[in-house]
Amino acid sequence: MQNIQAVFDRMQEKKKKLKDLRAMYKDGLDNDKRYKNLIEEIKTMRTKKQQIENDVQVDMGEAYDKLESLRDDINADQQLINDIAMATIMKGQNVKIVDENNNRYEPEFKVTLKKSGFMRKEDV
């Protein structure tokens, strides 16, 4: 298995190159008149879209309020499922969830790295 620090360092170098290339790409777009015109059209269309959405929300009235409430309830239930699954796994038990079509669901974990402070290379 590869050294995690070496892979991390390689990934950081690639991120630096990617950042530079993105800046070049952005500069190219900023200098293209067609692109600028299109961006302005998109802004206008977004404003129109937002106005139509607001009008429909007002027309729906209480039904739209129920939609938002239901969306919030679903998000809260999803968080509760996550918490229960984590607690169950921490107890060493299996998590088993089955929907109405007998599809089985399993927990999936994702590891992300977050800066936690400054360390010198010698300290690693």
N, C-alpha and C positions, 0 to 999 in steps of 0.2 A: 504494500500500500504506500502511496506517495505521502510525503511530509506535508501536513496541512499548511504550515507556514510558507513553504515554497509555492504551493498552489495559490495561496492567498496573495503572495507577492506578485506572482505572474498575472493574476486577475487584476490587481491594482494597476499594473503597467498597461494592460489592455484597456482598462477604463480611462486612463489618461489619454491614450491614443484615440479612443472613441470620442472623448470630449473635444479634442482638437479637430477631428474630422467633422463632428457635428457643428462646430463653430464655423468651419469653412463652408459647409452646406448651407447654414443659416445665412451667412454673408452672401452666398450666391443667390438665394431666394430673395433676400432684401434688395438686391440690385436688379431684380427682374420686374419690369413694369407690369407684365401680365399677371404676375403673382400678386403684386400689390393691389391691382384692380380686383382680382378675384377675392382677396381677403376683405376688401371693402364691401363687395356684394354679399359675402358670407355674413358679415356683421349686420347688414341690413336685413337679410333673410332671417337671422337669429332673432332680431328684434321683432319682426313680424310673427315668427313662430311663437315667441314668448307671449305676445299679445293674444294670439288665437288660443293658446293654452289657458291663459288667464280667463278669457271669455268663457271657455267651456267649463272651467272650474266653477265660475260664478253660476253658470246655467245649471250645473249639476247640484250645486248647493250642498245639502246634507249628505247626499250619496258620495260626493268627493271627500267630505270629512270622514266618512266611514272608510273609504279607500285608504286614506292616510293613517287612520287609526289601526286598520287591519295590517298595513305594512309595518307599523311600529310593533304590533303584537308579534308578528312573524319574526322580526329581528330579535326581539326579546326572547322568544322561544328558542331561536337558533343559538343565542348566547347561553341559555340554560342547558341546552343539549351539549354544547361544548364543555361547560363546567361539569356536568354530570359524567360525561365520557372521561374527562381528565381524572376526576375523583375515582371513578371505577377502575381505570387503568392503574392509578397510583396504589390502589388496594391489591393489585395483582390479578384482577378479574378481567374477563373478556367482555368487550362491548358488542352487543348484538342488537341490530335494528333491522326490521323487515317492513317494507311498505305493503300497500294493499294488493300489489301485483306479485308478491313474494320475491321482490328484489331485495337482496341483502346489502346493507351498507356497513362499511368498516371505517374506523377513524383513520385519518391521514394527517401526518405531522409534517411540518416544514420548519427547518432550522434557518434562522437568519442571524447575522452577526451585527452587533451594535457596538459602537465605540464606547469603551468604559473608562477611558483615561489614557494618559500618556505614559509609555514605557520606553526606556532606551533599549536598543538592540542587545546590549550586554546583559540586561535583566531577564531576557527571554530564556 
